[in-house]
């Protein structure tokens, strides 16, 4: 049986026709209210919005004029365009010459299906074998989508959302095993038949991926992007389509199903997310847990309050409370908590046990004691029975800030850590996907001697420019734009000259990755999104959620900010 899922021309149902009716952005008061900050008490679950006022560091003269005064009752304005179509930026200086080059490169990466743009290709490097870099990846398209939304071009994002939704509905098999109905594709490509003059979409749900692992993160990114589209345009008609509502419910059904788990976190295989090769992230990786948390919060405000929607809202709320407590209690690490773990007793058998996961103190890696600053902290990579992965993972920690999985104090502690360990985490090219690298015997055991993930390369401590947009968003949310500006300046000194590499190698990120593709689309889009957010901080509203006080657990531990 052919395991590839195709969307044939004669069978395709174009959902976009259902949303062609123009919708005024000047909607009634209820529609004007921001989706994520609407009072969730309306959903009968007692959440409440919070008005945030953040100003930049007083020493930062340019940014100090841009105070983010986030009014939850004000709609997000999609009208302000940046970069390629704007001669001057919001704060009055000429855009960097790289911005125009980046927009040209991004537009060259567009993929069309039946005359409509439906995504961006992973990379346009003609000097290397294509492999699957000629496909549209769900996770890769997110920064491209945000760039187009921030530039007032939402149509391509809507097309992408609808096409991937259509792919979700197809039967998915790997060998003789059928995947869950809600699984979103990792990627898709457009096949052109010049003889029959037809175009066909072909999706990969993991059956062609290295290691044959289904993408757990794709469904979460899809929900997050749907919310970003709704927030940016002020148009809820796309999210309210029965097909989109069903798509969300199918994704949620996969991750909210009951089983043998004793934790609210999601159990995952290695290679199920951005780190899509064997890197010891199996178990409960921080990247998946943070995306899971953010997707749940986005779905909570996108789901309609009909009979089916209400059932899922109740399940989401219960899971959010449990997940929030679990992550803040057991994944968080600062100097005080590190010292507590160092002094743990083992073999405790009681519901009052302090060392609940029976972590052996002698298993703590030596590097973590020097890496942990007096002020600072982060969510560690993984927590499971008798196992704590103390590595720093950039994506998970940035998403934790943006989704408000991290408290305000924890968010500031994460930024303190980045500033304190700048050389280790940023170096000469932002930013390390994880730190530190796995070396020697550990590398052989954990990666299976993976020649692509050697020390300080690729997923094993490599530096990924795409993460610049997440770092910038986290910096803006925590009121530290000067950190983002410093990182962007580093990137601008190299990216264009080096032809937009996929990643950099070395402890400092000094060398273009040994197998890095050039003209990597998400490196280009990540830079553009970072620039546009720094110029116009109101863009942050698309991908940021404020903390809900009803979710905040009572943490009895001391944290780094108390020193």
C-alpha positions as CSV (number, residue, x, y, z in Angstrom):
1,X,0.0,0.0,0.0
2,X,1.3,3.5,-0.9
3,X,1.9,5.3,2.5
4,X,1.9,8.8,1.0
5,X,-1.3,10.8,1.6
6,X,-2.3,12.7,-1.6
7,X,-4.9,15.3,-2.2
8,X,-6.1,14.7,-5.8
9,X,-7.4,17.5,-7.9
10,X,-10.8,15.9,-8.4
11,X,-11.4,15.2,-4.7
12,X,-10.2,18.5,-3.1
13,X,-12.8,20.5,-1.3
14,X,-11.7,24.2,-1.2
15,X,-12.6,25.5,2.3
16,X,-11.4,28.9,1.4
17,X,-14.6,29.5,-0.6
18,X,-16.5,29.4,2.7
19,X,-14.6,32.4,3.9
20,X,-14.6,34.6,0.8
21,X,-17.3,36.9,2.1
22,X,-15.5,40.1,3.2
23,X,-15.7,40.7,6.9
24,X,-15.4,44.2,8.4
25,X,-12.7,44.8,10.9
26,X,-14.9,47.3,12.5
27,X,-16.9,44.6,14.2
28,X,-19.2,44.8,17.2
29,X,-17.7,45.3,20.6
30,X,-17.6,41.6,21.4
31,X,-15.6,40.8,18.2
32,X,-13.2,43.6,18.9
33,X,-12.1,42.1,22.1
34,X,-8.7,40.4,21.8
35,X,-9.2,36.6,21.6
36,X,-6.5,35.6,24.1
37,X,-7.3,38.3,26.7
38,X,-11.1,38.0,26.7
39,X,-12.3,37.5,30.2
40,X,-12.5,33.7,30.4
41,X,-15.1,34.1,33.1
42,X,-17.4,34.3,30.1
43,X,-16.5,30.6,29.6
44,X,-17.6,29.9,33.2
45,X,-14.1,29.0,34.3
46,X,-13.1,32.1,36.3
47,X,-10.2,33.4,34.3
48,X,-9.5,37.1,34.1
49,X,-7.5,39.4,31.8
50,X,-4.7,41.5,32.9
51,X,-3.7,44.9,31.6
52,X,0.1,44.9,31.1
53,X,2.2,48.0,30.9
54,X,5.9,47.4,30.0
55,X,8.5,50.0,29.3
56,X,12.0,49.5,28.1
57,X,15.1,49.9,30.1
58,X,15.7,53.6,30.9
59,X,19.1,53.4,29.2
60,X,17.5,52.4,25.9
61,X,16.6,55.7,24.4
62,X,15.0,54.5,21.2
63,X,12.7,51.9,22.7
64,X,11.8,54.0,25.7
65,X,9.4,55.9,23.4
66,X,7.5,52.7,22.7
67,X,5.7,51.7,25.8
68,X,3.7,48.5,25.4
69,X,0.4,49.4,27.0
70,X,-1.7,46.3,26.2
71,X,-5.4,47.0,26.5
72,X,-7.2,43.7,26.3
73,X,-10.3,45.4,24.9
74,X,-8.5,46.9,22.0
75,X,-8.3,44.9,18.7
76,X,-4.8,44.3,17.3
77,X,-4.2,46.6,14.4
78,X,-3.1,44.8,11.2
79,X,-2.7,47.9,9.2
80,X,0.9,48.8,10.0
81,X,3.3,47.4,7.5
82,X,7.0,47.0,8.0
83,X,10.2,46.2,6.1
84,X,9.9,45.6,2.4
85,X,7.0,47.9,1.7
86,X,7.8,50.6,4.3
87,X,10.5,53.3,3.5
88,X,11.0,54.1,7.2
89,X,10.5,52.1,10.3
90,X,8.1,52.9,13.1
91,X,10.7,54.5,15.3
92,X,12.1,56.8,12.6
93,X,15.3,55.2,11.3
94,X,16.1,53.8,7.9
95,X,15.6,50.0,7.7
96,X,18.7,47.9,7.5
97,X,19.7,47.0,3.9
98,X,19.3,43.4,4.8
99,X,15.5,43.8,5.2
100,X,14.8,44.3,1.5
101,X,17.1,41.4,0.6
102,X,15.3,39.2,3.2
103,X,11.9,40.1,1.7
104,X,13.1,39.3,-1.8
105,X,14.4,35.9,-0.6
106,X,11.3,35.1,1.3
107,X,9.0,35.8,-1.7
108,X,11.2,33.6,-3.9
109,X,10.5,30.8,-1.5
110,X,6.7,30.9,-2.0
111,X,5.0,27.7,-3.0
112,X,1.8,27.9,-5.1
113,X,-1.0,25.4,-5.5
114,X,-3.5,26.1,-8.3
115,X,-2.4,29.7,-8.5
116,X,-2.6,30.5,-4.8
117,X,0.4,30.8,-2.4
118,X,0.1,28.0,0.2
119,X,3.4,28.2,2.0
120,X,7.1,28.6,1.8
121,X,9.7,26.1,0.8
122,X,12.2,25.0,3.5
123,X,15.3,26.1,1.6
124,X,16.3,27.3,-1.8
125,X,19.9,26.0,-1.9
126,X,20.5,24.6,-5.4
127,X,24.1,23.6,-4.4
128,X,22.9,20.7,-2.2
129,X,20.7,17.7,-2.7
130,X,17.1,18.6,-2.0
131,X,16.1,15.7,0.2
132,X,13.0,17.1,1.9
133,X,14.1,20.8,1.9
134,X,11.9,21.3,-1.2
135,X,8.8,20.9,1.0
136,X,6.6,23.2,3.1
137,X,7.0,22.3,6.7
138,X,4.4,23.2,9.3
139,X,6.8,24.3,12.0
140,X,9.1,26.1,9.4
141,X,6.3,28.1,8.0
142,X,5.3,29.7,11.3
143,X,7.9,32.5,11.2
144,X,7.1,33.1,7.5
145,X,3.4,33.3,8.3
146,X,4.1,35.8,11.1
147,X,6.2,37.9,8.7
148,X,3.3,38.0,6.2
149,X,0.8,38.8,8.9
150,X,2.9,41.6,10.3
151,X,3.3,43.0,6.8
152,X,-0.5,43.0,6.2
153,X,-0.6,40.0,3.9
154,X,-2.8,37.4,5.6
155,X,-4.1,35.5,2.5
156,X,-1.2,33.1,2.3
157,X,-1.6,32.2,5.9
158,X,-5.3,31.5,5.5
159,X,-4.5,29.3,2.4
160,X,-1.9,27.4,4.4
161,X,-4.2,26.8,7.4
162,X,-6.9,25.5,5.1
163,X,-4.7,23.2,3.0
164,X,-3.0,21.6,6.0
165,X,-6.5,21.2,7.6
166,X,-7.5,19.3,4.4
167,X,-4.4,17.1,4.7
168,X,-5.3,16.3,8.3
169,X,-8.5,14.6,7.2
170,X,-6.8,12.0,5.0
171,X,-5.9,8.5,6.2
172,X,-2.4,8.2,7.6
173,X,-0.6,4.9,7.6
174,X,3.0,3.9,8.4
175,X,3.4,0.3,7.2
176,X,0.3,-1.4,8.5
177,X,-0.3,1.0,11.4
178,X,-2.8,3.8,11.2
179,X,-2.0,7.1,12.9
180,X,-4.5,9.1,14.9
181,X,-7.1,11.1,13.0
182,X,-5.9,14.4,14.4
183,X,-2.3,14.2,13.4
184,X,-1.1,17.1,11.3
185,X,1.5,16.6,8.6
186,X,5.1,17.4,9.2
187,X,5.3,18.8,5.7
188,X,3.8,18.7,2.2
189,X,4.9,19.4,-1.4
190,X,3.2,20.3,-4.6
191,X,3.6,17.9,-7.5
192,X,3.1,19.3,-11.0
193,X,2.1,17.0,-13.9
194,X,2.8,19.0,-17.0
195,X,1.3,16.3,-19.3
196,X,-2.1,16.2,-17.5
197,X,-1.8,19.8,-16.4
198,X,-2.7,19.0,-12.8
199,X,-1.3,19.7,-9.4
200,X,-1.4,17.4,-6.4
201,X,-0.5,17.8,-2.8
202,X,1.5,15.1,-1.1
203,X,1.9,15.1,2.7
204,X,4.4,13.5,5.0
205,X,3.1,12.5,8.4
206,X,6.3,10.9,9.5
207,X,6.3,7.9,7.2
208,X,9.2,9.4,5.2
209,X,10.9,11.2,8.0
210,X,14.2,10.1,9.5
211,X,13.4,7.7,12.2
212,X,9.7,7.5,11.1
213,X,8.5,9.7,13.9
214,X,5.2,11.6,13.7
215,X,5.4,15.4,14.3
216,X,3.9,16.0,17.7
217,X,4.5,19.8,17.4
218,X,2.7,20.3,14.0
219,X,-0.8,20.3,15.5
220,X,0.2,22.7,18.3
221,X,1.9,25.1,15.8
222,X,-1.3,25.0,13.7
223,X,-3.5,26.0,16.5
224,X,-1.1,28.8,17.6
225,X,-0.9,30.1,14.0
226,X,-4.7,30.0,13.7
227,X,-4.9,32.2,16.8
228,X,-2.2,34.5,15.4
229,X,-4.2,34.9,12.2
230,X,-7.4,35.7,14.1
231,X,-5.6,38.2,16.4
232,X,-3.8,39.9,13.5
233,X,-6.8,40.3,11.2
234,X,-9.5,40.7,13.7
235,X,-11.5,38.2,11.6
236,X,-12.8,35.2,13.5
237,X,-14.7,33.7,10.6
238,X,-11.8,31.3,9.6
239,X,-11.5,29.9,13.2
240,X,-15.3,29.5,13.4
241,X,-15.5,27.4,10.3
242,X,-16.9,23.9,11.3
243,X,-13.9,22.4,9.6
244,X,-11.4,24.4,11.7
245,X,-13.4,23.7,14.9
246,X,-13.3,20.0,14.1
247,X,-9.6,20.2,13.2
248,X,-8.8,21.7,16.7
249,X,-11.0,19.1,18.4
250,X,-9.1,16.2,16.6
251,X,-5.8,17.6,17.7
252,X,-6.9,18.0,21.2
253,X,-8.4,14.6,21.3
254,X,-5.0,13.1,20.7
255,X,-3.3,14.9,23.5
256,X,-6.1,15.0,26.1
257,X,-6.9,11.3,25.9
258,X,-6.7,9.3,29.1
259,X,-4.2,6.6,29.5
260,X,-1.6,5.3,32.0
261,X,0.1,8.6,32.5
262,X,0.6,9.9,36.1
263,X,1.7,13.3,34.8
264,X,-0.2,16.0,32.9
265,X,2.8,16.3,30.5
266,X,2.9,14.6,27.1
267,X,5.0,11.5,26.7
268,X,6.9,11.7,23.4
269,X,9.5,9.9,21.3
270,X,12.8,11.3,20.2
271,X,12.7,13.4,17.0
272,X,9.1,14.5,17.4
273,X,9.7,18.3,17.2
274,X,12.3,20.8,15.9
275,X,15.0,18.4,17.2
276,X,13.9,15.7,14.7
277,X,16.8,13.3,15.2
278,X,17.9,11.2,18.2
279,X,19.1,13.6,20.8
280,X,17.9,12.1,24.1
281,X,14.8,14.3,24.3
282,X,12.4,11.3,24.6
283,X,10.1,11.4,27.5
284,X,8.6,14.8,28.4
285,X,10.7,17.4,26.5
286,X,10.3,21.0,27.4
287,X,9.6,22.1,23.8
288,X,6.6,19.9,23.5
289,X,5.2,20.7,27.0
290,X,5.5,24.5,26.4
291,X,3.9,24.2,22.9
292,X,1.2,22.0,24.4
293,X,0.5,24.6,27.1
294,X,0.3,27.4,24.6
295,X,-1.9,25.5,22.1
296,X,-4.3,24.6,24.9
297,X,-4.6,28.3,25.9
298,X,-5.1,29.3,22.2
299,X,-7.7,26.6,21.7
300,X,-9.5,27.7,24.8
301,X,-10.5,31.0,23.2
302,X,-10.9,29.7,19.6
303,X,-13.3,26.9,20.4
304,X,-17.0,27.8,19.9
305,X,-19.3,27.4,22.9
306,X,-21.5,24.8,21.4
307,X,-22.1,21.4,22.9
308,X,-18.9,19.8,21.5
309,X,-16.8,22.9,22.3
310,X,-17.9,23.2,25.9
311,X,-16.9,19.6,26.6
312,X,-13.4,20.3,25.3
313,X,-13.2,23.6,27.2
314,X,-13.8,21.8,30.5
315,X,-11.1,19.2,29.6
316,X,-8.6,21.9,28.6
317,X,-9.1,23.9,31.8
318,X,-8.5,20.8,34.0
319,X,-5.4,20.0,32.0
320,X,-4.1,23.5,32.1
321,X,-4.3,23.7,35.9
322,X,-2.4,20.4,36.3
323,X,0.1,21.2,33.6
324,X,0.8,24.6,34.9
325,X,1.5,23.4,38.4
326,X,3.6,20.4,37.2
327,X,5.8,22.5,35.0
328,X,6.4,25.4,37.4
329,X,7.0,23.0,40.3
330,X,9.2,20.3,38.8
331,X,10.8,21.6,35.6
332,X,11.9,24.9,37.0
333,X,15.6,25.2,38.1
334,X,17.4,28.0,39.9
335,X,20.2,28.1,42.3
336,X,18.0,27.3,45.3
337,X,16.3,24.4,43.6
338,X,19.7,23.1,42.3
339,X,21.0,23.1,45.8
340,X,17.9,21.2,47.1
341,X,18.3,18.5,44.4
342,X,22.0,18.2,45.3
343,X,20.9,17.4,48.9
344,X,18.1,15.1,47.9
345,X,17.5,11.9,49.8
346,X,16.5,8.9,47.7
347,X,14.2,5.9,48.0
348,X,11.4,7.9,49.7
349,X,8.2,5.9,49.7
350,X,5.4,8.3,50.6
351,X,3.0,10.8,49.2
352,X,5.0,13.4,51.2
353,X,8.3,12.5,49.5
354,X,10.4,15.5,48.6
355,X,12.3,13.7,45.9
356,X,9.2,12.6,44.0
357,X,11.0,11.3,40.9
358,X,13.7,9.6,42.9
359,X,16.5,11.5,41.2
360,X,19.9,10.4,42.3
361,X,22.0,13.5,43.3
362,X,25.2,11.9,42.0
363,X,23.6,12.0,38.5
364,X,23.8,15.8,38.4
365,X,26.2,16.8,35.6
366,X,29.2,18.9,36.8
367,X,28.7,21.6,34.2
368,X,25.3,22.7,35.7
369,X,26.9,24.0,38.9
370,X,29.0,26.4,37.1
371,X,26.4,27.3,34.5
372,X,23.7,28.3,37.0
373,X,24.1,32.0,38.0
374,X,23.2,33.5,41.3
375,X,20.3,35.4,39.7
376,X,18.6,33.4,37.0
377,X,16.9,30.2,36.2
378,X,15.3,28.1,33.4
379,X,13.0,25.2,32.6
380,X,15.1,22.1,32.2
381,X,14.9,19.9,29.2
382,X,13.1,16.9,30.7
383,X,11.7,15.4,33.9
384,X,10.6,11.8,34.3
385,X,11.1,9.0,36.8
386,X,14.8,8.9,38.0
387,X,15.7,11.3,35.1
388,X,16.3,15.0,34.9
389,X,17.8,16.5,31.7
390,X,19.4,19.7,32.9
391,X,20.2,21.0,29.4
392,X,18.9,24.4,28.4
393,X,16.6,24.4,25.3
394,X,16.0,27.8,23.8
395,X,12.6,27.2,22.1
396,X,11.0,25.6,25.1
397,X,12.0,28.5,27.4
398,X,11.0,31.2,25.0
399,X,7.6,29.6,24.4
400,X,7.3,29.3,28.2
401,X,7.7,33.1,28.4
402,X,5.3,33.9,25.5
403,X,2.6,31.5,26.7
404,X,2.9,32.6,30.3
405,X,3.7,29.1,31.4
406,X,6.5,30.9,33.2
407,X,5.5,33.4,35.9
408,X,6.6,37.0,35.5
409,X,9.4,36.2,38.0
410,X,10.5,33.1,36.1
411,X,10.4,34.9,32.8
412,X,12.7,37.6,34.2
413,X,15.0,34.9,35.7
414,X,15.2,33.2,32.2
415,X,16.3,36.6,30.7
416,X,18.8,37.0,33.6
417,X,20.3,33.7,32.7
418,X,20.6,34.6,29.0
419,X,22.4,37.9,29.9
420,X,24.6,36.1,32.5
421,X,25.6,33.3,30.1
422,X,25.7,35.3,26.9
423,X,28.9,33.8,25.6
424,X,27.5,30.2,26.1
425,X,24.0,30.7,24.8
426,X,24.4,33.4,22.1
427,X,28.1,33.8,21.4
428,X,28.7,35.1,17.9
429,X,25.4,34.0,16.4
430,X,22.0,33.8,18.2
431,X,21.1,31.4,19.6
432,X,22.0,27.9,20.8
433,X,19.2,25.4,20.2
434,X,20.4,23.6,23.4
435,X,23.3,23.9,25.8
436,X,25.7,22.2,26.4
437,X,26.6,19.9,23.6
438,X,26.8,16.1,24.2
439,X,30.3,14.8,23.7
440,X,32.5,11.7,23.7
441,X,30.9,8.6,25.2
442,X,27.6,10.3,26.0
443,X,27.4,11.4,22.3
444,X,27.8,7.8,21.1
445,X,25.2,6.5,23.5
446,X,22.6,9.3,23.3
447,X,22.7,10.0,19.5
448,X,23.8,6.6,18.3
449,X,27.0,8.1,16.8
450,X,24.9,10.5,14.6
451,X,27.4,12.1,12.2
452,X,25.2,15.2,11.8
453,X,24.8,15.8,15.5
454,X,28.4,15.9,16.5
455,X,29.4,18.3,19.4
456,X,28.4,21.9,18.8
457,X,26.8,21.2,15.5
458,X,23.2,21.0,14.3
459,X,20.8,20.0,17.1
460,X,23.7,19.2,19.4
461,X,24.6,22.7,20.6
462,X,24.4,24.4,17.1
463,X,23.3,28.0,16.8
464,X,20.0,28.5,14.9
465,X,19.2,32.0,13.5
466,X,15.5,31.1,13.2
467,X,15.3,31.3,17.0
468,X,16.0,35.0,16.8
469,X,12.3,35.8,16.5
470,X,11.4,33.8,19.6
471,X,14.3,35.4,21.6
472,X,13.1,38.9,20.4
473,X,9.5,38.2,21.4
474,X,10.6,37.0,24.8
475,X,12.8,40.1,25.3
476,X,10.0,42.5,24.3
477,X,7.5,40.7,26.6
478,X,9.9,41.0,29.6
479,X,10.8,44.6,28.8
480,X,14.3,44.0,27.7
481,X,14.5,45.0,24.0
482,X,18.2,45.9,24.4
483,X,19.0,42.1,24.5
484,X,17.1,41.5,21.3
485,X,18.8,44.5,19.6
486,X,22.2,43.1,20.6
487,X,21.3,39.7,19.2
488,X,19.9,41.1,16.0
489,X,23.0,43.2,15.4
490,X,25.1,40.0,15.7
491,X,22.9,38.2,13.2
492,X,23.1,41.2,10.8
493,X,26.8,41.0,10.7
494,X,26.8,37.5,9.2
495,X,23.5,36.2,7.9
496,X,23.3,38.0,4.5
497,X,27.0,37.6,3.9
498,X,26.8,33.9,4.6
499,X,23.7,33.4,2.4
500,X,21.2,32.8,5.2
501,X,22.5,29.4,6.6
502,X,20.2,27.0,8.4
503,X,22.6,26.8,11.4
504,X,26.1,27.6,12.7
505,X,28.6,25.3,14.4
506,X,31.1,25.7,17.2
507,X,30.9,26.8,20.8
508,X,30.5,30.4,19.8
509,X,28.5,29.7,16.6
510,X,31.4,31.1,14.5
511,X,31.3,28.6,11.6
512,X,28.6,27.9,9.0
513,X,27.2,24.5,9.8
514,X,29.0,21.6,8.1
515,X,25.7,20.4,6.5
516,X,23.7,23.6,6.8
517,X,21.6,24.6,3.8
518,X,22.0,28.1,2.4
519,X,18.9,30.4,1.9
520,X,17.1,28.6,4.6
521,X,13.6,30.2,4.6
522,X,13.0,30.2,8.4
523,X,16.4,31.8,9.0
524,X,15.2,34.6,6.6
525,X,11.7,34.9,8.1
526,X,13.0,34.7,11.7
527,X,15.2,37.7,11.1
528,X,12.3,39.7,9.5
529,X,9.9,38.9,12.3
530,X,12.5,39.9,14.9
531,X,13.1,43.2,13.1
532,X,9.4,44.0,12.7
533,X,8.6,43.2,16.4
534,X,11.4,45.4,17.6
535,X,10.2,48.2,15.4
536,X,6.6,47.8,16.3
537,X,6.2,46.0,19.7
538,X,2.4,45.8,19.2
539,X,3.1,42.8,16.9
540,X,3.9,40.8,20.0
541,X,0.2,40.4,20.6
542,X,-0.1,37.8,17.8
543,X,2.1,35.3,19.6
544,X,2.0,36.3,23.3
545,X,-0.5,35.4,26.0
546,X,-0.7,37.2,29.4
547,X,-0.6,35.2,32.6
548,X,-3.9,34.1,34.0
549,X,-3.8,34.4,37.7
550,X,-6.3,31.6,38.2
551,X,-3.7,29.2,36.8
552,X,-0.9,30.3,39.1
553,X,-0.1,27.5,41.6
554,X,1.2,28.2,45.1
555,X,4.9,27.7,44.8
556,X,6.6,27.2,48.1
557,X,10.1,27.0,46.8
558,X,12.5,30.0,46.8
559,X,13.6,31.2,43.4
560,X,16.6,33.0,42.1
561,X,14.8,36.4,42.3
562,X,14.7,36.3,46.1
563,X,18.5,36.6,46.5
